[in-house]
Amino acid sequence: MIFKEITVDTTREGSELVADILYDLGSEGVSIFDSEDLKDVLRSNIQWDYVEEHLLVKSEVVMVKGYFGEDAEMSGILSERLEDIRKNSDLKLGSLETGVSVIDDADWVNEWRKYYKPIKVGGVVIVPSWIKYEKESDERIVKIEPGMAFGTGTHESTHMCIELLTSLDPTGKTVLDIGTGSGILGITAAVMGAKEVYMYDIDDIAVKAAKENAKLNGVEDKTFVENANLLEKNGGKGDIVLANITADVLISLSKSLTDNIRADAAIILSGIIKSRREDVVTAYEERGYRVVKLVEDGEWNALLMEKDNGN
């Protein structure tokens, strides 16, 4: 599908007015790019693992983007509407300069797909669904169509999780996948022989992607995907827990997670940068767990933790 992306340069004060105009003119969606939004978050009590430095560059210009069909002709009416708010508003609105880009979403999809290749972790091979792959006799294949959800196997945090999972052997076990994203970890466990896999995410897009990927791999009969961020629903089940999120989320989950799994469950935690590793370890040690194995890849860390029984 071909569509037009229209950008209007304004200010933080004027961004909502401009967004309203774009919606009124029929935009299928509106995005507001404001560097101050990120700084507001950083000034809050929320802690972040990392932030791209270029996002911190101060800019007075706020970009508002709308998306229209390729045949939409609105340069004239958009100019009129913008001129109206300049005349009738006391707000500082900036330049209100506009720009138009033509985007082919099919080209976009094909472009990003070029960068994904099969990835082998132990005896597991993560294969993008659009790639033909000749399986070796000792390999287990996991096909993934990520769509808009996180999880293709390319990120260090994902393949470290798979590495730790293969060291445990999930055959015949119940596995919980917290923050499942595309479903890559839970589906890998199912393909490796897990008896049942419960997969949770608070993002509707992720839930949809995980269900579709489970079907793609023929494991939908033993995977249960829910839009949820709590573990109480699993009734204390779980021989293995997978949680590839971020340090702060893992820390905040430490109590509810450990309260709602079996006492002898193994926990795999990933998505942790090196500088936050000890914070995560401390949170789970306070819940009676110890580090059994640590995997590192660059700045990223993954932990295998089990209940400390004094051994």
C-alpha positions as CSV (number, residue, x, y, z in Angstrom):
1,M,0.0,0.0,0.0
2,I,1.3,3.5,-0.9
3,F,0.5,6.2,1.5
4,K,1.6,9.8,2.2
5,E,3.3,10.8,5.4
6,I,2.7,14.5,6.1
7,T,4.9,16.2,8.7
8,V,4.1,19.6,10.4
9,D,6.9,21.4,12.4
10,T,5.4,23.0,15.4
11,T,6.0,23.4,19.2
12,R,5.0,21.4,22.2
13,E,2.1,23.9,22.8
14,G,0.8,23.5,19.3
15,S,1.3,19.8,18.8
16,E,-2.2,18.7,20.0
17,L,-3.9,21.4,17.8
18,V,-2.0,20.2,14.8
19,A,-2.7,16.6,15.6
20,D,-6.4,17.3,15.8
21,I,-6.3,19.0,12.4
22,L,-4.6,15.9,10.8
23,Y,-7.2,13.6,12.4
24,D,-10.0,15.8,11.1
25,L,-8.6,15.7,7.6
26,G,-8.7,11.9,7.7
27,S,-5.3,10.7,8.9
28,E,-5.2,7.0,9.7
29,G,-2.9,7.8,12.6
30,V,-0.8,10.6,14.1
31,S,2.6,10.5,15.7
32,I,4.1,13.3,17.8
33,F,7.9,13.5,18.1
34,D,8.9,15.6,21.1
35,S,12.3,15.3,22.7
36,E,10.9,16.8,25.9
37,D,8.6,13.8,26.4
38,L,11.6,11.6,27.0
39,K,13.1,14.1,29.3
40,D,9.9,14.2,31.4
41,V,10.1,10.4,31.8
42,L,13.8,10.6,32.8
43,R,12.9,13.2,35.4
44,S,10.3,10.8,36.9
45,N,10.9,8.0,39.3
46,I,11.0,5.4,36.4
47,Q,14.4,4.0,35.9
48,W,15.6,3.0,32.4
49,D,18.4,0.6,31.4
50,Y,19.6,2.7,28.5
51,V,18.6,5.6,26.3
52,E,19.9,6.4,22.8
53,E,22.0,9.6,23.1
54,H,20.6,11.2,20.0
55,L,17.2,11.2,21.7
56,L,18.4,13.5,24.4
57,V,19.4,16.3,22.0
58,K,17.3,19.4,22.9
59,S,15.1,20.6,20.1
60,E,12.4,23.3,20.2
61,V,10.7,21.8,17.2
62,V,8.0,19.2,17.7
63,M,7.2,17.1,14.6
64,V,3.6,16.0,14.1
65,K,3.1,13.3,11.5
66,G,-0.1,12.1,9.8
67,Y,-0.7,9.3,7.4
68,F,-3.0,9.4,4.3
69,G,-3.9,7.4,1.2
70,E,-1.7,8.1,-1.8
71,D,-4.5,9.9,-3.6
72,A,-5.2,12.3,-0.8
73,E,-4.8,16.0,-1.9
74,M,-4.8,18.2,1.1
75,S,-1.9,20.7,0.8
76,G,-4.3,23.5,0.2
77,I,-6.8,22.7,3.0
78,L,-4.1,21.8,5.4
79,S,-2.4,25.2,4.8
80,E,-5.7,26.9,5.4
81,R,-6.4,25.0,8.6
82,L,-2.9,25.8,9.9
83,E,-3.2,29.4,9.0
84,D,-6.6,29.5,10.9
85,I,-5.0,28.3,14.2
86,R,-2.2,30.8,13.8
87,K,-4.7,33.6,13.5
88,N,-7.0,32.4,16.2
89,S,-4.7,31.0,18.8
90,D,-2.5,32.8,21.4
91,L,-0.1,29.8,21.6
92,K,3.4,29.8,20.2
93,L,3.0,27.5,17.2
94,G,6.4,27.6,15.6
95,S,7.0,27.6,11.8
96,L,4.1,25.2,10.9
97,E,6.2,24.2,8.0
98,T,4.9,21.1,6.2
99,G,6.6,18.3,4.3
100,V,5.3,15.2,2.4
101,S,6.9,11.8,1.9
102,V,5.5,9.0,-0.1
103,I,6.0,5.6,1.6
104,D,5.3,2.1,0.2
105,D,4.7,-0.2,3.2
106,A,5.4,-3.3,1.1
107,D,8.9,-1.9,0.3
108,W,9.4,-1.2,4.0
109,V,8.5,-4.7,4.9
110,N,10.8,-6.2,2.2
111,E,13.6,-3.8,3.3
112,W,13.7,-4.9,7.0
113,R,13.3,-8.5,6.1
114,K,16.6,-8.5,4.2
115,Y,18.5,-8.1,7.5
116,Y,17.1,-11.2,9.2
117,K,18.9,-14.6,8.9
118,P,18.5,-17.9,10.6
119,I,20.2,-18.0,14.0
120,K,21.5,-21.2,15.6
121,V,21.6,-21.4,19.4
122,G,22.7,-24.8,20.6
123,G,20.5,-27.3,18.7
124,V,17.8,-24.7,18.1
125,V,17.6,-22.7,14.8
126,I,15.4,-19.6,14.8
127,V,14.3,-19.2,11.1
128,P,12.4,-16.1,9.8
129,S,9.2,-17.5,8.3
130,W,9.9,-16.1,4.8
131,I,13.3,-17.9,4.5
132,K,13.7,-21.5,3.2
133,Y,16.0,-23.5,5.5
134,E,17.3,-27.0,5.1
135,K,17.1,-28.6,8.5
136,E,20.0,-30.8,9.8
137,S,18.9,-34.0,11.5
138,D,19.9,-32.9,15.0
139,E,18.3,-29.4,14.7
140,R,15.0,-28.1,16.1
141,I,13.5,-25.4,13.9
142,V,11.5,-22.4,15.3
143,K,9.8,-20.3,12.7
144,I,9.1,-16.7,13.6
145,E,7.1,-13.9,11.9
146,P,7.7,-11.0,14.3
147,G,5.4,-8.5,12.8
148,M,5.4,-5.5,15.2
149,A,6.3,-7.6,18.3
150,F,9.7,-7.9,19.9
151,G,11.5,-11.1,19.4
152,T,13.3,-12.4,16.3
153,G,16.3,-14.1,17.9
154,T,18.7,-11.5,16.7
155,H,18.9,-9.6,20.0
156,E,21.6,-10.8,22.5
157,S,19.0,-11.0,25.3
158,T,16.9,-13.4,23.3
159,H,19.5,-15.9,22.2
160,M,21.0,-15.9,25.7
161,C,17.6,-17.0,27.0
162,I,17.5,-19.8,24.5
163,E,21.0,-20.8,25.4
164,L,20.0,-21.1,29.1
165,L,16.8,-22.9,28.2
166,T,18.6,-25.5,26.2
167,S,20.9,-26.2,29.2
168,L,17.8,-27.0,31.3
169,D,15.9,-29.2,28.8
170,P,12.2,-28.3,29.0
171,T,11.0,-31.7,27.9
172,G,7.8,-32.7,29.7
173,K,7.8,-29.5,31.8
174,T,5.5,-26.5,32.3
175,V,7.0,-23.3,31.1
176,L,5.9,-19.7,31.8
177,D,7.0,-17.0,29.3
178,I,6.5,-13.5,30.8
179,G,6.5,-10.6,28.4
180,T,6.3,-13.0,25.5
181,G,6.5,-10.5,22.6
182,S,6.5,-12.5,19.4
183,G,6.3,-15.7,21.4
184,I,9.8,-16.8,20.4
185,L,10.9,-18.1,23.8
186,G,7.7,-19.9,24.8
187,I,7.4,-21.4,21.3
188,T,11.0,-22.6,21.5
189,A,10.3,-24.3,24.7
190,A,7.2,-26.0,23.2
191,V,9.2,-27.1,20.1
192,M,11.8,-28.5,22.5
193,G,9.2,-30.7,24.1
194,A,7.7,-28.7,26.9
195,K,4.3,-30.2,28.1
196,E,2.6,-26.9,28.2
197,V,3.6,-23.2,27.9
198,Y,1.8,-20.2,29.3
199,M,2.7,-17.0,27.6
200,Y,1.8,-13.5,28.9
201,D,2.1,-10.0,27.5
202,I,0.3,-6.7,28.1
203,D,0.4,-5.7,24.4
204,D,-2.4,-6.9,22.1
205,I,-0.1,-6.9,19.1
206,A,2.3,-9.2,20.9
207,V,-0.5,-11.5,22.0
208,K,-1.8,-11.8,18.4
209,A,1.8,-12.4,17.0
210,A,2.5,-15.0,19.6
211,K,-0.7,-16.9,18.8
212,E,0.0,-16.8,15.1
213,N,3.6,-17.9,15.6
214,A,2.5,-20.8,17.8
215,K,0.2,-21.9,15.0
216,L,3.0,-21.5,12.4
217,N,5.1,-23.9,14.5
218,G,2.3,-26.4,15.1
219,V,2.4,-26.0,18.9
220,E,-0.9,-24.1,19.4
221,D,-2.3,-27.1,21.2
222,K,0.1,-26.7,24.1
223,T,0.6,-23.0,24.2
224,F,-1.7,-20.7,26.1
225,V,-1.3,-17.0,25.3
226,E,-3.0,-14.3,27.4
227,N,-3.1,-10.5,27.6
228,A,-2.0,-10.3,31.2
229,N,0.8,-9.0,33.4
230,L,0.1,-11.0,36.5
231,L,1.0,-14.7,37.2
232,E,-1.8,-15.6,39.6
233,K,-3.8,-17.2,36.8
234,N,-1.4,-20.0,36.4
235,G,-2.2,-21.4,39.8
236,G,1.3,-21.9,41.0
237,K,2.4,-23.8,37.9
238,G,5.8,-23.5,36.3
239,D,8.9,-25.7,36.2
240,I,10.8,-23.1,34.1
241,V,10.1,-19.3,34.0
242,L,11.4,-17.2,31.1
243,A,11.4,-13.4,31.5
244,N,13.2,-11.3,28.9
245,I,12.2,-7.8,29.7
246,T,14.3,-5.1,31.4
247,A,16.0,-4.8,34.8
248,D,13.4,-2.6,36.4
249,V,10.5,-4.7,35.3
250,L,12.2,-7.8,36.5
251,I,12.9,-6.2,39.8
252,S,9.2,-5.1,40.2
253,L,8.1,-8.6,39.2
254,S,10.4,-10.4,41.7
255,K,7.7,-10.8,44.5
256,S,4.7,-11.7,42.3
257,L,6.8,-14.0,40.1
258,T,8.4,-16.0,42.9
259,D,5.1,-16.2,44.9
260,N,3.3,-17.8,42.0
261,I,5.6,-20.5,40.7
262,R,6.7,-23.9,42.1
263,A,9.3,-23.8,44.8
264,D,11.8,-25.7,42.7
265,A,11.2,-23.8,39.5
266,A,14.2,-22.5,37.5
267,I,14.0,-18.8,36.5
268,I,15.7,-17.4,33.4
269,L,16.0,-13.6,33.5
270,S,17.3,-11.6,30.6
271,G,17.2,-8.1,29.1
272,I,19.6,-6.9,31.8
273,I,22.5,-4.6,31.0
274,K,25.7,-5.1,33.0
275,S,25.3,-2.0,35.2
276,R,21.9,-3.2,36.5
277,R,22.8,-6.9,36.9
278,E,23.5,-6.7,40.7
279,D,20.2,-4.9,41.3
280,V,18.3,-7.7,39.7
281,V,20.4,-10.4,41.5
282,T,19.8,-8.6,44.9
283,A,16.0,-8.5,44.3
284,Y,15.8,-12.2,43.7
285,E,18.3,-13.1,46.4
286,E,15.9,-11.4,48.8
287,R,13.2,-13.8,47.6
288,G,15.5,-16.8,48.4
289,Y,17.0,-17.4,45.0
290,R,20.7,-17.8,43.9
291,V,22.5,-17.4,40.6
292,V,23.2,-20.8,39.1
293,K,24.6,-19.6,35.8
294,L,25.4,-16.2,34.2
295,V,25.7,-15.6,30.5
296,E,27.1,-12.4,29.1
297,D,27.1,-11.0,25.5
298,G,28.6,-7.5,25.3
299,E,26.7,-5.3,27.7
300,W,23.8,-7.7,28.0
301,N,23.4,-10.3,30.7
302,A,21.1,-13.3,31.3
303,L,20.7,-15.2,34.6
304,L,19.6,-18.7,35.5
305,M,18.4,-18.6,39.1
306,E,17.0,-21.3,41.4
307,K,15.7,-21.5,45.0
308,D,18.6,-21.4,47.5
309,N,18.1,-24.4,49.7
310,G,21.3,-23.8,51.6
311,N,23.4,-26.1,49.5
